[in-house]
Amino acid sequence: MAASNHDLQHEPSTFLPMAAVVFFLYFVGALSLMHGIRPDYTIVDHMISDYAVGHFGWVMTTAFVSLSAGCLALAIGLFRDGPRSWLGRAGAALLVVAFAGLIVTALYPTDLETAPSTRTGDIHTMSFLVNIVSILLSTICLALSYAVSPGWRRHRIPALAFAGLLIVAFIAQYLTLHKGAPYGITNRLFVAVLMAWLILNALWLKSSVIRRHDLPTA
């Protein structure tokens, strides 16, 4: 009976990874929609945060909130059913930092390049930096944790590849953060790689939970 109670307390659930996927897909859908309803924000010289300013800005705001919620759901799922190494724990913890940073991003819209600087825009910029650093470090920690954790090693090659791609996309974004450069394009490249990475992590977590549930018990 004791063993049965223990199993009930740790009953695997795919709810968290699937919730994360739904939140991430909402972000992707909302961001894609903004490209259609705000064609005046050209992709070459507008970051995705600009969509939160002006008409239909609320759509982009909800997208940031959804991305934040997805990071939290994925983090909790990883804490519960992810790699047990300190790298895995650190990666999940950094997603919680990103969750908080993205909430701030949603609450404080950016300043457009042609607009004067405001305190709200400065807070948005600071949250952007927090988000970027926490997500990059989380990606590196999780990719390395998959490489050394039993049950997760099957994902080590794509995980390390995505970590490398995200770092390259970040460097491209950083090198184009000046007037006249196509920073809008590199921003979208970074976001595209990031969303693929986050969705893959949620799906890997789901498959891990299912495999654990299907394992025969003594």
Backbone as CSV, one residue per row, in Angstrom:
resi,resn,N_x,N_y,N_z,CA_x,CA_y,CA_z,C_x,C_y,C_z
1,MET,0.816,-1.200,0.000,0.000,0.000,0.000,0.855,1.256,0.000
2,ALA,1.976,1.230,0.742,2.874,2.379,0.800,3.428,2.700,-0.574
3,ALA,3.820,1.624,-1.312,4.354,1.839,-2.655,3.286,2.437,-3.563
4,SER,2.036,1.965,-3.385,0.950,2.481,-4.194,0.711,3.960,-3.935
5,ASN,0.750,4.373,-2.645,0.582,5.780,-2.300,1.693,6.629,-2.891
6,HIS,2.926,6.092,-2.885,4.062,6.824,-3.445,3.852,7.057,-4.941
7,ASP,3.335,6.019,-5.633,3.094,6.148,-7.067,2.032,7.195,-7.346
8,LEU,0.990,7.248,-6.507,-0.067,8.215,-6.712,0.447,9.637,-6.517
9,GLN,1.337,9.834,-5.553,1.883,11.153,-5.287,2.769,11.640,-6.425
10,HIS,3.309,10.732,-7.225,4.211,11.094,-8.308,3.650,10.642,-9.649
11,GLU,2.332,10.659,-9.771,1.696,10.253,-11.017,2.132,11.176,-12.156
12,PRO,2.773,10.612,-13.185,3.234,11.454,-14.291,2.064,12.129,-14.997
13,SER,2.278,13.337,-15.462,1.249,14.083,-16.175,1.883,14.876,-17.311
14,THR,1.220,14.840,-18.456,1.701,15.606,-19.615,1.063,16.987,-19.666
15,PHE,0.325,17.348,-18.627,-0.387,18.637,-18.649,0.565,19.814,-18.801
16,LEU,1.626,19.853,-18.001,2.533,21.004,-18.024,3.243,21.163,-19.369
17,PRO,3.865,20.108,-19.916,4.501,20.297,-21.228,3.524,20.660,-22.326
18,MET,2.308,20.099,-22.290,1.337,20.430,-23.323,0.807,21.852,-23.147
19,ALA,0.656,22.281,-21.892,0.261,23.675,-21.642,1.331,24.612,-22.184
20,ALA,2.599,24.253,-21.975,3.697,25.074,-22.495,3.634,25.166,-24.014
21,VAL,3.377,24.048,-24.672,3.278,24.051,-26.137,2.163,24.988,-26.594
22,VAL,1.013,24.914,-25.930,-0.121,25.779,-26.299,0.252,27.254,-26.126
23,PHE,0.879,27.594,-25.016,1.294,28.982,-24.780,2.302,29.442,-25.837
24,PHE,3.251,28.594,-26.154,4.263,28.953,-27.148,3.638,29.124,-28.538
25,LEU,2.710,28.237,-28.887,2.067,28.338,-30.192,1.195,29.587,-30.284
26,TYR,0.591,29.979,-29.161,-0.174,31.238,-29.167,0.755,32.402,-29.466
27,PHE,1.932,32.411,-28.856,2.898,33.475,-29.111,3.258,33.516,-30.592
28,VAL,3.562,32.351,-31.163,3.930,32.277,-32.577,2.779,32.777,-33.453
29,GLY,1.560,32.351,-33.134,0.402,32.770,-33.921,0.134,34.253,-33.824
30,ALA,0.221,34.789,-32.594,-0.032,36.218,-32.404,1.035,37.057,-33.096
31,LEU,2.289,36.635,-32.995,3.369,37.365,-33.646,3.208,37.317,-35.173
32,SER,2.835,36.168,-35.690,2.595,36.048,-37.137,1.457,36.960,-37.568
33,LEU,0.402,37.018,-36.742,-0.742,37.882,-37.046,-0.320,39.346,-37.111
34,MET,0.544,39.770,-36.196,0.975,41.166,-36.158,1.686,41.572,-37.444
35,HIS,2.382,40.633,-38.079,3.043,40.951,-39.341,2.021,41.286,-40.427
36,GLY,0.825,40.703,-40.308,-0.212,40.974,-41.298,-1.006,42.239,-41.018
37,ILE,-1.274,42.511,-39.734,-2.131,43.657,-39.416,-1.351,44.940,-39.159
38,ARG,-0.017,44.841,-39.063,0.816,46.047,-38.944,1.925,46.035,-39.990
39,PRO,1.564,46.057,-41.279,2.589,46.037,-42.322,3.439,47.301,-42.339
40,ASP,2.959,48.359,-41.640,3.742,49.595,-41.587,4.991,49.430,-40.727
41,TYR,5.002,48.410,-39.882,6.209,48.096,-39.111,7.047,47.122,-39.943
42,THR,7.895,47.647,-40.770,8.692,46.807,-41.663,9.642,45.922,-40.855
43,ILE,9.842,44.702,-41.344,10.615,43.724,-40.573,12.102,44.051,-40.533
44,VAL,12.560,44.898,-41.433,13.992,45.215,-41.463,14.396,46.086,-40.290
45,ASP,13.577,47.094,-39.974,13.984,48.061,-38.962,13.003,48.187,-37.801
46,HIS,12.285,47.106,-37.516,11.407,47.087,-36.346,11.587,45.764,-35.597
47,MET,11.875,45.865,-34.305,11.931,44.683,-33.451,10.501,44.202,-33.195
48,ILE,10.348,42.965,-32.767,8.998,42.451,-32.525,8.325,43.195,-31.376
49,SER,9.104,43.752,-30.444,8.525,44.505,-29.335,7.769,45.732,-29.814
50,ASP,8.121,46.244,-30.993,7.442,47.433,-31.524,5.965,47.171,-31.766
51,TYR,5.597,45.922,-32.006,4.200,45.598,-32.259,3.305,45.880,-31.053
52,ALA,3.881,45.998,-29.872,3.092,46.292,-28.682,2.743,47.774,-28.580
53,VAL,3.278,48.580,-29.495,3.039,50.020,-29.496,2.091,50.365,-30.640
54,GLY,1.025,51.085,-30.328,0.098,51.516,-31.367,-1.088,50.581,-31.536
55,HIS,-1.691,50.630,-32.721,-2.886,49.833,-33.002,-2.619,48.334,-32.825
56,PHE,-3.563,47.668,-32.174,-3.502,46.227,-31.925,-2.306,45.846,-31.050
57,GLY,-1.774,46.816,-30.318,-0.653,46.515,-29.435,-0.987,45.478,-28.388
58,TRP,-2.262,45.412,-28.005,-2.683,44.451,-26.992,-2.440,43.010,-27.435
59,VAL,-2.472,42.776,-28.758,-2.229,41.413,-29.256,-0.797,40.995,-28.924
60,MET,0.157,41.898,-29.155,1.552,41.585,-28.855,1.774,41.480,-27.355
61,THR,1.047,42.297,-26.592,1.164,42.212,-25.134,0.718,40.841,-24.640
62,THR,-0.416,40.351,-25.175,-0.879,39.009,-24.764,0.093,37.932,-25.230
63,ALA,0.765,38.189,-26.363,1.754,37.225,-26.841,2.911,37.103,-25.860
64,PHE,3.384,38.244,-25.339,4.464,38.205,-24.348,4.012,37.502,-23.067
65,VAL,2.776,37.760,-22.658,2.252,37.088,-21.460,2.179,35.580,-21.694
66,SER,1.747,35.187,-22.886,1.654,33.763,-23.213,3.035,33.114,-23.233
67,LEU,4.013,33.802,-23.815,5.386,33.286,-23.827,5.905,33.135,-22.409
68,SER,5.587,34.115,-21.563,5.988,34.054,-20.156,5.370,32.845,-19.464
69,ALA,4.066,32.650,-19.674,3.372,31.517,-19.060,3.942,30.194,-19.566
70,GLY,4.299,30.139,-20.836,4.898,28.929,-21.381,6.224,28.599,-20.732
71,CYS,7.040,29.637,-20.498,8.328,29.422,-19.824,8.117,28.898,-18.409
72,LEU,7.113,29.439,-17.710,6.837,28.983,-16.346,6.350,27.537,-16.345
73,ALA,5.421,27.212,-17.248,4.906,25.837,-17.317,6.031,24.859,-17.648
74,LEU,6.892,25.229,-18.580,8.012,24.359,-18.939,8.980,24.214,-17.778
75,ALA,9.242,25.310,-17.077,10.157,25.260,-15.930,9.632,24.329,-14.846
76,ILE,8.352,24.468,-14.510,7.765,23.609,-13.472,7.808,22.150,-13.919
77,GLY,7.491,21.915,-15.191,7.541,20.555,-15.715,8.938,19.969,-15.644
78,LEU,9.951,20.793,-15.958,11.337,20.316,-15.893,11.764,20.055,-14.454
79,PHE,11.343,20.902,-13.539,11.649,20.657,-12.128,11.045,19.335,-11.676
80,ARG,9.855,19.047,-12.176,9.147,17.850,-11.737,9.632,16.579,-12.435
81,ASP,9.805,16.656,-13.763,10.086,15.441,-14.536,11.310,15.548,-15.432
82,GLY,12.066,16.643,-15.331,13.225,16.815,-16.187,14.488,16.205,-15.604
83,PRO,15.629,16.492,-16.220,16.908,15.969,-15.723,17.148,16.376,-14.276
84,ARG,17.713,15.458,-13.484,17.917,15.714,-12.052,19.265,16.358,-11.760
85,SER,20.095,16.550,-12.765,21.413,17.144,-12.544,21.272,18.617,-12.178
86,TRP,22.356,19.181,-11.624,22.322,20.593,-11.262,22.190,21.460,-12.504
87,LEU,22.707,20.967,-13.645,22.550,21.712,-14.890,21.083,21.786,-15.304
88,GLY,20.388,20.668,-15.164,18.969,20.660,-15.493,18.174,21.568,-14.578
89,ARG,18.500,21.538,-13.280,17.819,22.402,-12.321,18.105,23.872,-12.606
90,ALA,19.358,24.166,-12.939,19.733,25.548,-13.242,19.011,26.034,-14.494
91,GLY,18.920,25.167,-15.509,18.218,25.538,-16.729,16.759,25.857,-16.468
92,ALA,16.106,25.040,-15.631,14.706,25.289,-15.287,14.559,26.581,-14.483
93,ALA,15.475,26.806,-13.530,15.421,28.015,-12.709,15.573,29.277,-13.565
94,LEU,16.426,29.201,-14.564,16.628,30.356,-15.445,15.394,30.629,-16.305
95,LEU,14.612,29.614,-16.582,13.347,29.825,-17.277,12.358,30.586,-16.393
96,VAL,12.439,30.375,-15.092,11.598,31.136,-14.163,12.002,32.612,-14.186
97,VAL,13.309,32.865,-14.286,13.791,34.246,-14.421,13.239,34.862,-15.701
98,ALA,13.272,34.097,-16.796,12.722,34.582,-18.063,11.224,34.848,-17.935
99,PHE,10.519,34.001,-17.209,9.085,34.204,-16.961,8.846,35.571,-16.334
100,ALA,9.597,35.898,-15.289,9.430,37.181,-14.625,9.807,38.337,-15.549
101,GLY,10.907,38.166,-16.282,11.343,39.216,-17.189,10.342,39.486,-18.294
102,LEU,9.709,38.436,-18.809,8.733,38.596,-19.881,7.453,39.265,-19.401
103,ILE,7.103,39.060,-18.139,5.960,39.774,-17.569,6.249,41.272,-17.561
104,VAL,7.465,41.632,-17.165,7.867,43.043,-17.185,7.851,43.568,-18.619
105,THR,8.338,42.774,-19.563,8.327,43.158,-20.974,6.912,43.465,-21.446
106,ALA,5.948,42.642,-21.015,4.558,42.847,-21.411,3.963,44.104,-20.781
107,LEU,4.354,44.377,-19.543,3.775,45.513,-18.815,4.352,46.853,-19.243
108,TYR,5.592,46.851,-19.727,6.269,48.093,-20.082,6.663,48.066,-21.564
109,PRO,5.838,48.665,-22.427,6.127,48.672,-23.863,7.430,49.405,-24.187
110,THR,7.994,49.057,-25.316,9.245,49.659,-25.757,9.028,51.068,-26.301
111,ASP,10.098,51.789,-26.491,10.068,53.066,-27.206,10.435,52.793,-28.665
112,LEU,9.633,53.321,-29.587,9.994,53.206,-30.998,11.279,53.982,-31.261
113,GLU,12.000,53.582,-32.284,13.289,54.207,-32.579,13.151,55.710,-32.837
114,THR,12.014,56.109,-33.419,11.810,57.516,-33.760,11.202,58.326,-32.613
115,ALA,10.881,57.655,-31.501,10.246,58.330,-30.374,11.283,58.670,-29.301
116,PRO,10.991,59.686,-28.473,11.922,60.012,-27.385,11.980,58.899,-26.349
117,SER,13.091,58.825,-25.644,13.270,57.791,-24.620,12.388,58.080,-23.410
118,THR,11.785,57.026,-22.860,10.940,57.153,-21.670,11.382,56.136,-20.628
119,ARG,10.923,56.358,-19.390,11.253,55.411,-18.328,10.644,54.038,-18.622
120,THR,9.443,54.036,-19.177,8.796,52.774,-19.545,9.638,52.010,-20.559
121,GLY,10.139,52.734,-21.560,10.979,52.098,-22.567,12.290,51.601,-21.996
122,ASP,12.863,52.355,-21.057,14.110,51.924,-20.415,13.907,50.627,-19.628
123,ILE,12.765,50.534,-18.934,12.459,49.305,-18.182,12.294,48.140,-19.146
124,HIS,11.643,48.393,-20.271,11.476,47.338,-21.279,12.836,46.853,-21.771
125,THR,13.738,47.794,-22.030,15.071,47.424,-22.510,15.811,46.576,-21.486
126,MET,15.706,46.948,-20.212,16.361,46.165,-19.148,15.774,44.762,-19.068
127,SER,14.449,44.667,-19.192,13.818,43.344,-19.153,14.232,42.512,-20.357
128,PHE,14.410,43.160,-21.498,14.880,42.472,-22.707,16.251,41.846,-22.459
129,LEU,17.137,42.593,-21.828,18.477,42.068,-21.544,18.415,40.899,-20.562
130,VAL,17.567,41.027,-19.548,17.396,39.931,-18.580,16.875,38.688,-19.288
131,ASN,15.889,38.873,-20.159,15.302,37.744,-20.884,16.339,37.040,-21.745
132,ILE,17.114,37.838,-22.491,18.103,37.267,-23.405,19.146,36.459,-22.635
133,VAL,19.692,37.047,-21.578,20.749,36.380,-20.808,20.217,35.106,-20.141
134,SER,19.049,35.207,-19.502,18.499,34.045,-18.798,18.152,32.917,-19.764
135,ILE,17.602,33.257,-20.922,17.232,32.230,-21.892,18.470,31.576,-22.506
136,LEU,19.480,32.383,-22.819,20.714,31.807,-23.361,21.374,30.858,-22.365
137,LEU,21.489,31.297,-21.122,22.107,30.454,-20.096,21.267,29.213,-19.832
138,SER,19.942,29.363,-19.836,19.050,28.215,-19.655,19.244,27.204,-20.780
139,THR,19.347,27.703,-22.004,19.537,26.826,-23.162,20.831,26.031,-23.045
140,ILE,21.897,26.702,-22.675,23.193,26.028,-22.527,23.130,24.977,-21.426
141,CYS,22.548,25.352,-20.280,22.453,24.413,-19.152,21.613,23.197,-19.513
142,LEU,20.471,23.424,-20.142,19.594,22.302,-20.493,20.241,21.410,-21.537
143,ALA,20.856,22.006,-22.547,21.505,21.198,-23.590,22.588,20.309,-22.992
144,LEU,23.400,20.864,-22.092,24.452,20.077,-21.448,23.868,19.031,-20.517
145,SER,22.768,19.363,-19.856,22.150,18.395,-18.940,21.583,17.208,-19.707
146,TYR,21.060,17.446,-20.903,20.543,16.340,-21.712,21.678,15.413,-22.138
147,ALA,22.855,15.986,-22.341,23.997,15.195,-22.801,24.504,14.246,-21.729
148,VAL,24.267,14.563,-20.452,24.836,13.758,-19.369,23.787,13.029,-18.536
149,SER,22.504,13.251,-18.826,21.453,12.661,-18.000,20.858,11.421,-18.648
150,PRO,20.827,10.293,-17.933,20.185,9.085,-18.466,18.722,9.379,-18.809
151,GLY,18.264,8.843,-19.908,16.894,9.078,-20.327,16.725,10.307,-21.198
152,TRP,17.726,11.157,-21.210,17.649,12.382,-22.007,18.741,12.444,-23.072
153,ARG,19.661,11.475,-23.038,20.803,11.536,-23.962,20.390,11.420,-25.424
154,ARG,19.245,10.844,-25.689,18.778,10.738,-27.078,18.562,12.114,-27.702
155,HIS,18.413,13.148,-26.848,18.173,14.500,-27.351,19.435,15.355,-27.374
156,ARG,20.579,14.768,-27.028,21.766,15.600,-26.839,22.230,16.279,-28.131
157,ILE,22.171,15.554,-29.260,22.662,16.143,-30.516,21.780,17.313,-30.971
158,PRO,20.454,17.136,-31.088,19.641,18.302,-31.465,19.685,19.418,-30.417
159,ALA,19.794,19.045,-29.136,19.840,20.069,-28.090,21.098,20.910,-28.211
160,LEU,22.238,20.259,-28.376,23.494,21.000,-28.522,23.505,21.801,-29.821
161,ALA,22.888,21.259,-30.871,22.813,21.985,-32.142,21.970,23.248,-31.989
162,PHE,20.836,23.131,-31.316,19.990,24.302,-31.114,20.657,25.326,-30.208
163,ALA,21.389,24.858,-29.212,22.125,25.784,-28.355,23.123,26.581,-29.189
164,GLY,23.822,25.890,-30.089,24.763,26.576,-30.967,24.070,27.557,-31.893
165,LEU,22.939,27.145,-32.466,22.183,28.027,-33.354,21.693,29.270,-32.626
166,LEU,21.236,29.087,-31.386,20.723,30.219,-30.629,21.839,31.208,-30.300
167,ILE,23.015,30.682,-30.001,24.156,31.556,-29.727,24.537,32.337,-30.983
168,VAL,24.554,31.662,-32.137,24.864,32.338,-33.401,23.821,33.415,-33.700
169,ALA,22.536,33.088,-33.477,21.460,34.057,-33.721,21.587,35.252,-32.782
170,PHE,21.988,34.992,-31.544,22.188,36.092,-30.591,23.332,36.996,-31.041
171,ILE,24.426,36.400,-31.487,25.561,37.200,-31.961,25.149,38.063,-33.156
172,ALA,24.379,37.460,-34.080,23.896,38.219,-35.239,23.012,39.376,-34.785
173,GLN,22.154,39.126,-33.806,21.299,40.186,-33.266,22.127,41.297,-32.639
174,TYR,23.107,40.925,-31.853,23.961,41.909,-31.170,24.735,42.768,-32.172
175,LEU,25.262,42.146,-33.208,26.085,42.863,-34.186,25.273,43.809,-35.066
176,THR,23.951,43.642,-35.073,23.116,44.500,-35.920,22.299,45.514,-35.115
177,LEU,22.603,45.651,-33.834,21.845,46.580,-32.998,22.343,48.017,-33.170
178,HIS,22.238,48.528,-34.378,22.574,49.920,-34.628,21.791,50.406,-35.837
179,LYS,21.598,51.687,-35.917,20.780,52.284,-36.963,21.337,51.946,-38.339
180,GLY,20.434,51.561,-39.225,20.822,51.222,-40.584,21.064,49.747,-40.810
181,ALA,21.197,48.978,-39.744,21.416,47.530,-39.845,20.063,46.803,-39.848
182,PRO,20.008,45.612,-40.404,18.739,44.854,-40.447,18.434,44.156,-39.123
183,TYR,18.396,44.944,-38.055,18.204,44.353,-36.724,16.834,43.704,-36.554
184,GLY,15.856,44.162,-37.345,14.536,43.540,-37.269,14.559,42.109,-37.773
185,ILE,15.330,41.863,-38.811,15.434,40.514,-39.374,16.178,39.587,-38.417
186,THR,17.302,40.068,-37.871,18.051,39.209,-36.947,17.271,38.975,-35.656
187,ASN,16.461,39.941,-35.254,15.600,39.760,-34.090,14.606,38.628,-34.331
188,ARG,14.024,38.606,-35.510,13.062,37.549,-35.837,13.750,36.200,-36.009
189,LEU,14.969,36.213,-36.515,15.731,34.969,-36.620,15.974,34.381,-35.232
190,PHE,16.385,35.230,-34.298,16.619,34.768,-32.927,15.335,34.207,-32.326
191,VAL,14.230,34.921,-32.519,12.953,34.484,-31.949,12.506,33.168,-32.580
192,ALA,12.708,33.007,-33.882,12.311,31.768,-34.559,13.070,30.567,-34.003
193,VAL,14.391,30.718,-33.837,15.194,29.629,-33.276,14.773,29.356,-31.834
194,LEU,14.542,30.430,-31.081,14.143,30.279,-29.678,12.824,29.524,-29.554
195,MET,11.833,29.887,-30.362,10.530,29.242,-30.242,10.614,27.766,-30.633
196,ALA,11.392,27.451,-31.673,11.577,26.045,-32.039,12.215,25.277,-30.887
197,TRP,13.195,25.896,-30.235,13.879,25.271,-29.101,12.923,25.037,-27.929
198,LEU,12.143,26.047,-27.586,11.243,25.920,-26.447,10.171,24.863,-26.708
199,ILE,9.603,24.869,-27.904,8.573,23.880,-28.236,9.159,22.475,-28.236
200,LEU,10.365,22.311,-28.776,11.019,21.006,-28.750,11.232,20.522,-27.326
201,ASN,11.660,21.412,-26.439,11.869,21.030,-25.041,10.581,20.543,-24.402
202,ALA,9.491,21.242,-24.679,8.203,20.830,-24.121,7.787,19.467,-24.662
203,LEU,8.013,19.222,-25.956,7.659,17.931,-26.542,8.558,16.813,-26.017
204,TRP,9.849,17.118,-25.837,10.751,16.129,-25.242,10.328,15.789,-23.822
205,LEU,9.918,16.786,-23.085,9.460,16.555,-21.712,8.207,15.686,-21.718
206,LYS,7.304,15.971,-22.631,6.092,15.154,-22.744,6.445,13.700,-23.031
207,SER,7.339,13.473,-24.002,7.707,12.095,-24.351,8.411,11.406,-23.188
208,SER,9.205,12.146,-22.420,9.877,11.570,-21.259,8.866,11.137,-20.207
209,VAL,7.856,11.974,-19.980,6.807,11.636,-19.010,6.063,10.383,-19.451
210,ILE,5.746,10.310,-20.732,5.020,9.146,-21.248,5.862,7.877,-21.113
211,ARG,7.156,7.965,-21.415,8.033,6.791,-21.291,8.097,6.339,-19.841
212,ARG,8.224,7.271,-18.920,8.270,6.892,-17.500,6.971,6.232,-17.060
213,HIS,5.856,6.734,-17.572,4.554,6.172,-17.214,4.389,4.752,-17.746
214,ASP,5.000,4.496,-18.919,4.868,3.185,-19.551,5.861,2.148,-19.010
215,LEU,6.849,2.587,-18.211,7.810,1.637,-17.668,7.107,0.674,-16.723
216,PRO,7.422,-0.622,-16.809,6.814,-1.584,-15.883,7.303,-1.346,-14.461
217,THR,6.399,-1.472,-13.502,6.740,-1.284,-12.078,6.783,-2.640,-11.381
218,ALA,7.661,-2.721,-10.394,7.789,-3.978,-9.660,6.624,-4.179,-8.727
